[in-house]
Amino acid sequence: MQDELSARTEGKRLDTIPFAIGFLSVFAFIVSAIAFPEPFIRFMDLLQDKIVKDLGWASVFFSFLVMLFTFGIVCSPIGSIRIGGRDAKPDFSFFRWFAISLCSGIGIGILFWGIGEPIYHLMQPPQNLGIAPKSHEAALFAISQSAMHWSIAQYCIYAICGVAFALMAFNEHLPLSIISGLDLVMPRKHYSLAKNIVHAACLFSICCTVISSIGALIMMISSCVSYLTGLERSFAMNAIVALVATAFFVGSSTTGLKRGMNFLAAQNTRMFFIILFYIFLFGPTLFILNMGTEAFGYMLTNFIRNSTLVSTEFMSDRWADSWIIVYMGAFFAYGPPIGLYLARLGKGRTVRQFLLMNVFAPSMFVYLWINTFGSLAIYYQWKNLVDVWSFVQTQGLESTVIGILQRFPFSMALIVFFVIVTMISFVTLVDPMTSVLATISTKGISAEEEAPKFLKVLWGGNMGGVALAVITLCGISALRGMFVFGGVLMMLLTIILCWCIVKEGQNILARNKREDTP
């Protein structure tokens, strides 16, 4: 047993087999996209449609169960366990912890969908609820559902994965890796084989997810630049955006958690609040307050039903396929890697504190953001100040955000500031993913150590180049298919991690009880 533990905690070096399998799998996948773009697009469209149609219910159902499980752990004796042991001390202040937790999971999504998603739900609510489009109830549904999509379930998935990795890394002193989180259910005789399979699959899945995010950023920033300058979008513009973004997040990742990410997350959080308060003060303030109050009550009243909202009777209605199913799949895709990153912040905190900080604190911020920007869009639509719905359909979501911000005082400075925040938000999402890819590719790395810089550069540079190639040759549909596929693999992993938390929690509680017994 001691020999086995030593083998699993050996010196930090490249874990060759899973790295090679994962890297070559991604390479083969992308070569197929570049060599045969049209068949590849058809295949990814078919794959996405098949997964969403046949397994969409699973992502929604299991995300709801993960929420219940998270609340259960908070209220259980496991919640009192201190990560790192009884005498462990935190490495980060509460604000720094909150900032990194918020920024590592928020990405660029709510910056654009904070306006776009509520308008979609206002104009096209799901048929099975029987809500009239553009009505008062549709507005309440639009704000509350958008906030639900971007808050509780997402952060429960990230946080519960983080608990599993943190307990094994800090309390059991195992290497910081995906396989360590599964240590209690892995067969000892086949540990090495299982590790290679799990880590290779995770590397492939994480790459697919991150490449999709990089591609989305390229399209968003290019659209903003095109709208502001009047220049036509081109390969050169996309390439410049990809180069700058890749250099930015790789550079941040190589500086480590306590330097680059720590600094960027703190600044990005401050920038979020600056934009939020600016829109609140110079927008329809009273309308935002009233809508936020009403929508909050609506969300609490309908929380369970709307957390499991799929189309059963109205099978032709693709609302669920386009929204809640895709979101939950995406959050599962990001869950284990973000959880692995968040685990490093948990030292010295109890499991209860870890979950409350990583779930409720960012969820409260997300509600404020969605309500402020969503209420602004609905107000403009209702008062005929801006036909936001037509703008979204004709100009695209990215241009819609810029178009609305142009109505505010000092609009050009606000828009430039918004684009900067978008880029930094992207970096604070992909920086952790790059670090996680390098961490999984490294043997014997502890929670206190950083993965080798050359691996971060290698993974980050390749993902930036691949995203540009896929966007240029295959478009957004290929990226969506990669995203959905990655979510299925990570959903299965998340379910197993939940079981491991129960087993490990029971082990630690029993050990603490023995130590307390004279």
Secondary structure as UniProt FT lines:
FT   HELIX           2..8
FT   STRAND          13..14
FT   HELIX           16..35
FT   HELIX           37..75
FT   HELIX           77..80
FT   TURN            83..84
FT   TURN            86..87
FT   HELIX           94..106
FT   TURN            107..108
FT   HELIX           109..123
FT   HELIX           127..129
FT   TURN            133..134
FT   HELIX           136..149
FT   TURN            150..151
FT   HELIX           152..166
FT   HELIX           167..171
FT   HELIX           178..181
FT   HELIX           183..185
FT   HELIX           188..190
FT   HELIX           191..229
FT   HELIX           235..255
FT   HELIX           257..261
FT   HELIX           262..282
FT   HELIX           285..301
FT   HELIX           303..307
FT   TURN            315..316
FT   HELIX           319..322
FT   HELIX           324..342
FT   HELIX           343..345
FT   TURN            347..348
FT   HELIX           351..382
FT   TURN            383..384
FT   HELIX           388..395
FT   HELIX           397..405
FT   TURN            406..407
FT   TURN            409..410
FT   HELIX           411..440
FT   STRAND          442..443
FT   TURN            447..448
FT   HELIX           453..473
FT   HELIX           476..516
//
